[in-house]
């Protein structure tokens, strides 16, 4: 990290870090959405049943139940990841502010 020489440089560095934070959060959300879609049980079931004829009510019911359960689990995991990411960003922000106050 370069030395910050004046207030203008500090503002530009702060803006750069905010933009980077926004981009990383966006990438995290996109990656999480992609993982969530890949883990949908209906996708696994469709892949496994290619070339076979499964029209039984029990199979359909189990597919719906597995899909609902997986969706709930992934939603909770996503919330936990978001909470931890927010806490991490807050922690880094606090450390950065503390560092800047120390430099004054």
GIFEN-V625438 format. One line per field, one symbol per residue. psi: psi as a letter, one per 30 degrees, with the letter a starting at -180 (. if undefined). burial: + if it has 16 or more other ideal C-beta (glycine too) atoms within 10 Angstrom, else -. A space follows every 10 residues. Layout:
psi=???
burial=???
This chain:
psi=klkkfleeee eeeeeeeeee eeeeeeeeee eeeeeeeefk eeeeeeefgk fljjgkeeee eeeeeeeeee eeeeeeeeee eeeeeeeeee eeeeeeeeee eef.
burial=---------- ---------- ---------- -+-------- +---+----- ---------- --+---+--+ ---+------ ---------- ---------- ----
